[in-house]
Amino acid sequence: MGRLFGTDGVRGVANADLTAELALGLSVAAAHVLAEAGTFEGHRATAVVGRDPRASGEFLEAAVVAGLASAGVDVLRVGVLPTPAVAYLTGALGADLGVMLSASHNAMPDNGIKFFARGGHKLADELEDRIESVYEEHRTGAPWDRPTGAGVGRVSDYTEGFEKYVSHLIGVLPNRLDGLKIVLDEAHGAAAYVSPEAFARAGAEIITIGAEPDGLNINAGCGSTHLDLLKAAVVEHGADLGVAHDGDADRCLAVDGSGAEVDGDQILAVLALAMREAGQLRENTVVGTVMSNLGFKLAMEAEGIQVVQTAVGDRYVLESMKEHGYALGGEQSGHVIILDHATTGDGTLTGLLLAARVAATGRSLAELAGVMQRLPQVLINVPDVDKSRVGTSAELATAVADAERELGTTGRVLLRPSGTEPLVRVMVEAADIEQARAVAGRLADAVKSALG
């Protein structure tokens, strides 16, 4: 069996790859690994369980709850809430673990299981490996240690979770949003009710789209992966800005008043300056990834802010932040982590803080985002090559060196083997889009020649 856990939990087509049996077994294994220390005389281990609105989340939630309760864990069902809400409630309620059922921005047939440790923190690789090991051991025949009688877990609905999370979001805001008109695209997902409530309480006039989840329409032509509807709605309503989330609302992308996209790098730049002004940008540093636009790094350097880059994936951004005590980090895709107020990317919180900066400064989002200029970026996937030799091929090293000399200080080259497919990703940034395309094309040919 290959490794079940990917970069963000266990994910696959619901009822095909991700079955009720797998969800139940993983939940029992997670209870044994994550809740052991929470079970002692006078204390029952507790888990918070939430989901996005996908139809498959209904039966998968039942399986997860059954698995946890059968392992002696009391379960608080919080219903449909964003991933960051489940993480927050896991910590705020002192639970021993949290479980979120969502496939994030993936299409509706997919679903996923994400576990949180005490405090609402994502699991380290070592904990995921232990859960898999325990699951596999019992899947192949070893019996579970099953409590009986009063030892089984109890299940209850924690309906206060919505209000507790919204109150937390409002409490974080440095100022109100009165006077702003904002369009919210909720991707027919987990934030369809939470996000509009939070923005309205903060004083904004809101227009919502993608806020009618029916279990089948999540991410369907809307949300952070499909911005055209939001762009059109912002222009149509004469809004100050638009905010888009993905299915589980751990991401945020934005649209300015003209309908132009504001990506995760630009949002990070705006928030970095706001946090520095408030004395909250610890070590005067923001964390990005190797895929962050070079324009972001140049803009931060011009402002005297250091940029630390990690591997692609918000988990690696978070690891760096926690290790070094940084306060802000994120990805171009819109995963933004504000560690003083969230243990994971929180799209609603990010959108609120971005809007708060617009309200506080009286400047448009376009003007604020203009602190950085995105350099044209071209990405080519080169399939059917030996990706393991990316770092050792002399022929490829020569081609990369030639490209870097041509681009100079206003461009960048990145060759990255895919983590899941037999291909190499060629990314080139340059001041001119035609130059970026030309250099990327030559490098793609070099990858085929050297590694094919």
Secondary structure as the mmCIF struct_conf table of DSSP 4:
data_model
#
loop_
_struct_conf.conf_type_id
_struct_conf.id
_struct_conf.beg_label_comp_id
_struct_conf.beg_label_asym_id
_struct_conf.beg_label_seq_id
_struct_conf.end_label_comp_id
_struct_conf.end_label_asym_id
_struct_conf.end_label_seq_id
BEND BEND1 LEU A 4 LEU A 4
STRN STRN1 GLY A 6 GLY A 6
TURN_TY1_P TURN_TY1_P1 THR A 7 ASP A 8
STRN STRN2 GLY A 9 GLY A 9
STRN STRN3 VAL A 10 VAL A 13
STRN STRN4 ALA A 14 ALA A 14
TURN_TY1_P TURN_TY1_P2 ASN A 15 ASP A 17
STRN STRN5 LEU A 18 LEU A 18
HELX_RH_AL_P HELX_RH_AL_P1 ALA A 20 LEU A 34
BEND BEND2 ALA A 35 ALA A 35
HELX_RH_3T_P HELX_RH_3T_P1 GLU A 36 GLY A 38
STRN STRN6 PHE A 40 PHE A 40
TURN_TY1_P TURN_TY1_P3 GLU A 41 GLY A 42
STRN STRN7 HIS A 43 HIS A 43
STRN STRN8 THR A 46 ARG A 51
BEND BEND3 PRO A 53 PRO A 53
TURN_TY1_P TURN_TY1_P4 ALA A 55 ALA A 55
HELX_RH_AL_P HELX_RH_AL_P2 SER A 56 SER A 70
TURN_TY1_P TURN_TY1_P5 ALA A 71 GLY A 72
STRN STRN9 ASP A 74 VAL A 80
HELX_RH_AL_P HELX_RH_AL_P3 THR A 83 ALA A 92
TURN_TY1_P TURN_TY1_P6 LEU A 93 GLY A 94
BEND BEND4 ASP A 96 ASP A 96
STRN STRN10 LEU A 97 LEU A 101
TURN_TY1_P TURN_TY1_P7 SER A 104 HIS A 105
BEND BEND5 ASN A 106 ASN A 106
TURN_TY1_P TURN_TY1_P8 MET A 108 PRO A 109
STRN STRN11 ASP A 110 ALA A 117
HELX_RH_3T_P HELX_RH_3T_P2 ARG A 118 GLY A 120
STRN STRN12 HIS A 121 LYS A 122
HELX_LH_PP_P HELX_LH_PP_P1 LEU A 123 ALA A 124
HELX_RH_AL_P HELX_RH_AL_P4 ASP A 125 ARG A 139
TURN_TY1_P TURN_TY1_P9 THR A 140 GLY A 141
HELX_LH_PP_P HELX_LH_PP_P2 ALA A 142 TRP A 144
HELX_RH_3T_P HELX_RH_3T_P3 GLY A 149 GLY A 151
BEND BEND6 VAL A 152 VAL A 152
STRN STRN13 VAL A 155 ASP A 157
TURN_TY1_P TURN_TY1_P10 THR A 159 GLU A 160
HELX_RH_AL_P HELX_RH_AL_P5 GLY A 161 VAL A 172
BEND BEND7 PRO A 174 ASN A 175
TURN_TY1_P TURN_TY1_P11 ASP A 178 GLY A 179
STRN STRN14 LYS A 181 ASP A 185
TURN_TY1_P TURN_TY1_P12 ALA A 187 HIS A 188
BEND BEND8 GLY A 189 GLY A 189
TURN_TY1_P TURN_TY1_P13 ALA A 190 TYR A 193
HELX_RH_AL_P HELX_RH_AL_P6 VAL A 194 ARG A 201
TURN_TY1_P TURN_TY1_P14 ALA A 202 GLY A 203
STRN STRN15 GLU A 205 ILE A 209
BEND BEND9 GLY A 210 GLY A 210
BEND BEND10 GLY A 215 LEU A 216
TURN_TY1_P TURN_TY1_P15 ILE A 218 ASN A 219
BEND BEND11 ALA A 220 GLY A 221
BEND BEND12 GLY A 223 GLY A 223
TURN_TY1_P TURN_TY1_P16 SER A 224 THR A 225
HELX_RH_AL_P HELX_RH_AL_P7 ASP A 228 HIS A 237
TURN_TY1_P TURN_TY1_P17 GLY A 238 GLY A 238
BEND BEND13 ASP A 240 ASP A 240
STRN STRN16 LEU A 241 ALA A 244
TURN_TY1_P TURN_TY1_P18 GLY A 247 ASP A 248
BEND BEND14 ALA A 249 ALA A 249
STRN STRN17 LEU A 253 ASP A 256
TURN_TY1_P TURN_TY1_P19 GLY A 257 SER A 258
BEND BEND15 GLY A 259 GLY A 259
STRN STRN18 GLU A 261 VAL A 262
HELX_RH_AL_P HELX_RH_AL_P8 GLY A 264 GLU A 277
TURN_TY1_P TURN_TY1_P20 ALA A 278 GLY A 279
HELX_RH_3T_P HELX_RH_3T_P4 ARG A 282 ASN A 284
STRN STRN19 THR A 285 THR A 289
TURN_TY1_P TURN_TY1_P21 VAL A 290 MET A 291
BEND BEND16 SER A 292 SER A 292
HELX_RH_AL_P HELX_RH_AL_P9 LEU A 294 ALA A 302
TURN_TY1_P TURN_TY1_P22 GLU A 303 GLY A 304
STRN STRN20 GLN A 306 THR A 310
BEND BEND17 ALA A 311 GLY A 313
HELX_RH_AL_P HELX_RH_AL_P10 ASP A 314 HIS A 324
TURN_TY1_P TURN_TY1_P23 GLY A 325 GLY A 325
BEND BEND18 ALA A 327 ALA A 327
STRN STRN21 LEU A 328 GLY A 330
TURN_TY1_P TURN_TY1_P24 GLN A 332 SER A 333
BEND BEND19 GLY A 334 GLY A 334
STRN STRN22 VAL A 336 ILE A 338
TURN_TY1_P TURN_TY1_P25 LEU A 339 HIS A 341
BEND BEND20 THR A 343 THR A 344
HELX_RH_AL_P HELX_RH_AL_P11 GLY A 347 THR A 361
HELX_RH_AL_P HELX_RH_AL_P12 LEU A 365 ALA A 369
TURN_TY1_P TURN_TY1_P26 GLY A 370 VAL A 371
BEND BEND21 MET A 372 MET A 372
HELX_LH_PP_P HELX_LH_PP_P3 ARG A 374 PRO A 376
STRN STRN23 GLN A 377 PRO A 383
BEND BEND22 ASP A 384 VAL A 385
HELX_RH_3T_P HELX_RH_3T_P5 LYS A 387 ARG A 389
TURN_TY1_P TURN_TY1_P27 VAL A 390 THR A 392
HELX_RH_AL_P HELX_RH_AL_P13 ALA A 394 LEU A 407
HELX_RH_3T_P HELX_RH_3T_P6 GLY A 408 THR A 410
STRN STRN24 ARG A 412 PRO A 417
BEND BEND23 GLY A 419 PRO A 422
STRN STRN25 LEU A 423 GLU A 429
BEND BEND24 ALA A 431 ASP A 432
HELX_RH_AL_P HELX_RH_AL_P14 ILE A 433 LEU A 451
#
